[in-house]
Amino acid sequence: MPLFFWNDPGNKRYLDSYFDHYPGLWRHGDWIKITPRGGAIIYGRSDATINRYGIRMGTAEIYRVVEELPEVLDSMVVDLEYLGRESYMPLFVVLREGHSLDDKLKQYLCDKIRTRLSARHVPNEVFAAPEIPRTLTGKKMELPIKKLLLGAQIDKIANPDAMSNPGSLQWYADFAKRRG
């Protein structure tokens, strides 16, 4: 457990990072469930690493395959496995102008992932999105979107001042509401 962050007056970033989710209790980033008998089941990382059905894969590998298609400008995938529930993995794609996400393109995307990577990493569904949320340094914001889709409030998942496109979050918040 880290003791503090450099250049963090009053430990604000440190406390927000590790103690915000459960006040007074340190949380590092692994999902864990305490059983009725007092035991613990550790499910693994809660970050953007995809561990689907026991096979780990970095999201960059999926992006490499998806974004090499001429129709796709950008993409983001999140695995919504949560404390042992079955995985649900949506893929969001931003399409180049003049293209639409029809069933044929969805199937083509899924087939490419299946043949080039793994059948276990084929998304459950593919959605066209207007843009992919990114940090100021250009990193895709997978973990905040995962939190949003798992029920977190939009104002709790990301600092808009640290984003290059903060307006993009609303589309995902609306998507989460529609999905229920």
N, C-alpha and C positions, 0 to 999 in steps of 0.2 A: 504494500500500500504506500503510495507516495505521501510524503509529509506536507508538501506545499508546492506551489508553482512559482517560478521566478516572475518578477514584475507583476505580482498579483496583490495589490494593496488590499488589506483586510480579508484576504483569502476568498474573495468573491467568486472567481472562476473555479477555484479548487472546490469550494462548497457546492456551487452549482453543478459541477461535473460529477461529484461522488456522493453528495448527501441530499440533493434536491428531490430525488425520486421517493426516498423513504427518509423523512427528516430524522436526523440523529443516528441513522444506520448507514454504514458505508456500502455502496453498490458499485461494483467494478464493471460489469457488463456481461456476465454469464447468467443465463436463465437457470433458476433453481427452484425446486418445489420441496417443501417440507412435508413429509408424509404424516399421517395420523399417529404413527408409532414413534415419531421423532427422528426418523431417518431423513436423508436428503437424496433427491434425484437431481443430478446436474445435467441439464440438457445441452449445454454448450453456449457458444457465443451468441449475444443478442445484437451483434453488429451486422454489417452488410455482407459478411462471408456467407455464402450459401452452402448449407450442409443438407442436401436433399436426399432423404432415404439413406443416410450414412455415407454419401459421397460428397466430399467437399470440392468446391470450385469457386474461384474468384470471379466476380462479376465482369472483370475486364475480358475474360475469355469469351463470355457470351457477347459482350459489346463488339469484340473484334469480328465475330461471325455475322452478327446482325447488321452492323454498320458498314460492312463491305458491300451490302446490297445497294444498288444504285437508287432504289426508291427511298431508302432510310437515311435521314440526315443525322438523327441522334436517337438515343434509347436509354432506358433505365429499367432494371429489373429488381424486384424485392421479393424475398421469401417471407411470407407471413406465418411461418411455423411459430407457434407460441406455446411453450410449456407442454410439449408432447402432443399437441393437437396435430392433425394431419396438415401437411404443407399446402399452402395456396400461394402460387407464384405468378403474379401478373407481370407482363412485359408491356411497357409503355414505349411507343415509337413516335418520333416526330418525322413526318414524311416530307420529302422534297415537294416543291410546288408542282402541281399537275398530277399528283398521285393520290389515290385514296386507299384506305384499308378495307379491302373486300375480303371475302372468304378465301379466294385464291392466294392472295398475298399472305394472309395469316397462315395458311397451310404451308406455303413456301418457306416462311420464316421458321415455323416449327420443324419442318423437314430438315432445313439447314442445321439447326441446333442439334437435332437427333443424330444426323449423320456425321457432323463435324466434331461434336462434343460428347453428348451423352443423352440417351433417351430419358434419363431421370431429371434432366435439366430443361426439358421442354416446358414452356410456360403453360399454366392452366388456361389462361386467356391472354389475348393481345388487344391492346387498346391504342387508338390514335390520341396523342396528347399534343397540345399546342406548343409546349416547350418543356425542357427538363430543368428542374431547379438546380442551380449551381452556386457554389461559394464564390467569393471575390477572386479566388485563385483558379476557378474553373472546375473544381471537383464536383462531381455529381452528388447530390444530397440524398443518398440512399437511406441512411439511417433515420433522418427526420421524416422522410416520406413513409418509411416503414412504421414509425411511431404514430404518425397521423392516421394511417390505414388501420392500425390496431386500436384506435379510439382516442388518442391524445388530442388535446385542443391545439388549434393552429398557432396560438400565441405562445405555446409551451415548447414547440418543437425546434424553432430556429430563430436566430436573431436576424431580422431583415437587413440590418446595417452590415451584416457579414455576407450578404448575398449579392450576386450580380444581377439577379432578376427576381426580386422579392414578390412581385405580382404573380409569379407562376404558382405560388403555393395555393391560391384560392381554387384553381381548377382541381387540384388534388383533394382539397378539403371538401369540395362539392362532390367529387367522385366518391369519397369515403362516406358521405351522407347517403348518396344514392345506393351504395353497396350495402349499407346498414350495418 
